Amino acid sequence: MTFTLGPTAVEAGYDLAAYDAIGSTNDEALTRARSGATGPLWVVTSHQTGGRGRRGRTWQGPRGNLAASLLIRIPQPVYVSATLGFVAGLSLSDALAACAPQATSSNGGIALELKWPNDMIAGGAKFVGILLESETASDGHTAIVVGIGVNVASAPEGMPYPATCLGDLGWTITAESVFEALSDAWVKRFAQWDEGRGMATIRDAWLSRAAGVGGPVSVALGNRDIRGVFESIDADGRLIVRTADGNRVPVAAGDVHFGAAATLPAAG
């Protein structure tokens, strides 16, 4: 199979650069931005050899998995564009729902959930990572690259967290099929986001599919942990933790654990 854009993405004027293999789709998108490309442009492959995740971690992309990076330019500052991670998560959730009738799935009803800030999980195991990178152009516009990695055919081994893939969940589906649905779903959610003005709608939709809402959460921030209940996310996408003393603590970044893992004693 070959990668193709969905009909909604084609009609909206999106472009596609597909590779049999590439080091990093995010790097390629950023290189094109520095050369004057404005997008919207998807850079996509089913074999990424040098991908990366949040905080410089490696994101493995063996053949058969999906690595897709979208280059767009927006007039908003970087802090507004950071909420596009929630747009990306929702778009992929929509895409997988659209793929479900075509895919053979025998996962026993395991929910595919969004995990703050930019992951998707199934049964507590990660199978999607989302990485946003940005650069400010001389005209003040922000070049945004939204990188989405999906474990379709295989999951990495030796990771510091549980990992899975759609194949292990019983899905018989290809990276190409997931991408085509994703490209269409993104157009609709991006329009809903509306340059940040529609974040309240995105927030509500994201929370309806989020893992751990209302349950225990632990966020590792350097040498300290914030523990409490995952209450919500705010208008800026920050995690709101209600601590035991009743305080509502906003968290912009950190390593998050939900459920039983959040109740374990802190290390050290």
PyMOL commands that set and color helices and strands:
alter all, ss='L'
color gray80, all
select helices_A, chain A and resi 7-11+25-34+54-56+78-81+84-99+175-193+199-208+259-263
alter helices_A, ss='H'
color red, helices_A
select strands_A, chain A and resi 15-19+41-45+66-74+112-115+119-122+125-136+142-150+216-221+224-233+239-242+248-251+255-258
alter strands_A, ss='S'
color yellow, strands_A
deselect
rebuild
show_as cartoon
